[in-house]
Amino acid sequence: MLLYPEKGLVLNPTAADIVTFCTGENTVSVIVDRLAEKYSSQTREALERQVIEFLGVMADRGLVQGDV
Amino acid sequence: MNPAYRPYTLIAELTYKCPLRCVYCSNPVDYTRHDQELDTATWLRVFEEAEELGVVQLNLTGGEPLVRNDLEQLIAKARSLDLYTNLITSGIPLTQERLARFRELGLDNVQLSVQDVKPADSDRIAGLKSFERKMQVARWVKSLGFPLTINTVLHRDNLDHVADVIAMAEELSADRLELANTQYLGWALLNRKALLPSREQLDRAREVALAARERLKGKMEVLFVVPDYYREFPPACMDGWGRRFLLVSPDGLALPCHVAHEIPGLTFEKVGTRPLAEIWASPDGLGHFRGNSWMPEPCQSCERRDIDFGGCRCQAYFLTGDAAATDPVCTKSPKHALVEAARGEQGVAEPFVYRGPRVAASSTA
């Protein structure tokens, strides 16, 4: 669960993995690499698309910061 | 434990003492009856027990939590329990050194109240010269690396300033701005005539806020909370009675919300008398308005029954005298005329009643 003022967001396992990789240092490309190791059934392109979409949603909510 | 009733948030009202005297204070009007404050050790145990019950969020509030000299210990404990801890404060009295200690000890967020955008207007609502200090505190919060929430309670005298409030929050680099319309309970109910806005005023402010929310997406979260009096249906007050929130009053009452202990006939237990899990599960007090078997019509057969839980029990009590009545802000309530009448009175010039000790109504003096 990701906690922020007054709220919490229950993340599914994949989302939780992505957020865990958001260390402030990892680029999107690195995050996708790390995910690809774990979710080998998906193509890198598919993973990248999903990561960018998810991080966009999170950034709109102010829950992650950075450049995609 | 029934998972339908799990507290996620503990609202720790550490004290009712406050240097400010805001005319819409959410503390009970008879707060001086509850001046036997819990000691540090009891609060630490409450945090532990609350965490075991499932609490993940902790709001340190009051009154003014900063007047407690054990905040450092409380924050350290919250950190050790991995609670997301939010200090809800007027910013007074505070030094930059103390705030820096809070940061080191693991406080997660600071929510600062700002009453209005012009010093004189803000100070008039707060009943204390405090605006400039609040701006100073906001800058400390950001410079120490905390996320900053600005909370401005909205009413007739500042709803037209919402654009300026947003600009102020942007200038302070706030991460979150709560534009929360006054809820007419506690001191706000005493000042309702002086505070209640018109629908037109409210609609204009909401449009400004919604436009800002879009414009500031990803930069600053903008929340706009509509007052109950202008809704068709009540919101789910506290997400339902004794369901997601546990509030502990300064004197240790385990409550569903800020003012439920003003409802006569309900028995609320003090923390420390038996395990918090038992108090939480009690059919009395925290359990009194759980579920829907207590509901009268029109709630009982309403399709919104499990959405808004019949609205606010305190509002029902204060407006109708019956805490088990349908919340009269609901347009389906047989007592909705009370709210319509109150709306009809808005705009009447009334002097403010400032928060402060009051002589009990039953006093013969």
Interface residues (C-beta under 8 A of the other chain):
Chain A: M1 L3 Y4 P5 E6 G8 A59 D60 R61 G62
Chain B: Y8 T9 V56 Q57 Y84 N86 D108 N109 Q111 P147 T149 D175 R176 K217 G218 K219 M220 E221
